[in-house]
């Protein structure tokens, strides 16, 4: 039976802190606040490892300088085994970049560009070339 610690039960934080040991992995359920394009699963789980004790406070740390108590308070519920019915956040769903928008690489562009569109593209290319030359002259790198 998987152990669960939550902020809603009295004494769970103390029990959680007592049960931790270095190298232990704990799991939380991610519920994104925003819809992410190309991600069709609204909830996933992620794993976090106890890295040791803080050299100043002596409390357990999870990941990069996250106190274990603060970790539990932030996530609300922590599991000692992967939660059933959820995929890991790094689960590969396949290539969904072209679902519903954009030109798929296997599809041909089905029309010819008219003179106005060609002129527009020529102006944009010239502008980009001028900006690149100015950036190089000024010693800047990257995009603005």
N, C-alpha and C positions, 0 to 999 in steps of 0.2 A: 504494500500500500504506500503510495507516494505521500510524503509529508508536505504540508502546505502551511505557510506562515502568512498572516495577514495583519493589517493595521486595525482591523475591526474587532479582533478578539483580544481580550485582556491577557497579558502575559506572553503573547506571541513574540514580541520584539526581544524580550529577555531570552526566551527559548531559542529563537533564531540565532542570537549572538553566541549562546552557549554551544550550539550544535556545529558551528563553523570550525573548519580546520583548513590549513594551507593546502591549496590544490583542489579543493572541493568546487564542484560546478553547480551553480544554481540557475534556475530558468524563470523567465518572466514572459507574460503575454504582451505583445506590442499591439496597440490599437492606434493607428495613425490618425492624427487630427485632420489631415488633408488627404484627398484622393491623389494617389501618385499615378501618373500616366503609365500604362503598361503593367500595373500590378493589380491583379483581379482578386486577390485574397485580402479582405479587409483586416483580418487578424492573423498574426504569425507569432511564433515564440522565438526568443533569443537566449543564448547561454552566456553566462558570466562566471569567471573563475575568481576564487578567493586568492589573492596574491600574497597575503601575509598580514603582519600587524604594522600599524603606523609607529614609527620610531619615536614620535613625540607623545601621542595620546595613549598608545598601547592598544587601541581598538582595531578590529579587523578591517581590512580594506578589500574592496572588490574592484577589479580592473585598475584603472589609472587613478589612484588617489581618491576613490569614492569610499566614504565610510560605510560600513555594512548597515548601520542603523539608518543613515540617510538614504541608502539604497532601498531598504524596505519601505521607508516612509514615502519615497518618490513613486515606486512602482505599485505599492498597495498590497499586492499578493506575490509571493515568491514560492517556487516549487523546487523540490530536490530531484525530481525526474522530469523529463520533457512532458509537457501537458498533452494529454490524448486529444486527437482530433485537430491538431494544428500543425502546419508545416513550419520548418525552420525558416527564418527570415532570408537565408541565402539560397533557398530552394530555387532551382532553375525552372522557369515556366516556358522556356523556349523563346524564340525571337518574335516579339510582338510589336516591333518598331513600326511596321507598316499597316497595322490593323486600323482601318477606318480613316487614315489620312496619309498624305504624301504619295509619291510616285514609287511604286514597288520596283526594285531593280530588274525584275524579269519582264516588266511591262514596257512596251515601247511608247515613246512620246508620240501621240497620234495626230499632230498637226504641225504645220509650218509656222514659223514666227513671221509676223508682218514687219514692215519697215520701222514702225514706231517702237515696237518691242526691241528690235535689233539696235536702234539708236539709243534706247534707254540702257540696254546692257553695255553698250560701248561707253557711254558716259560714266556708268558705275565702275567699269573696269579702269577707265582713265583716272577717276577720282581715287580709287583704291591704290593705284600705282603712285599717284602724287603724294598721298598720305604716307605710304611706305617710304618714299624717298625723303620726305620731311622728317619722319621718325628716325630714319637711319642717320640723317644729317645731325639731328639733335641728340643722337646717342640713346634714344629710347628703344625698348624692346617690347614686344607683345602688342596686344590690341588695346584700343581705347573704347 
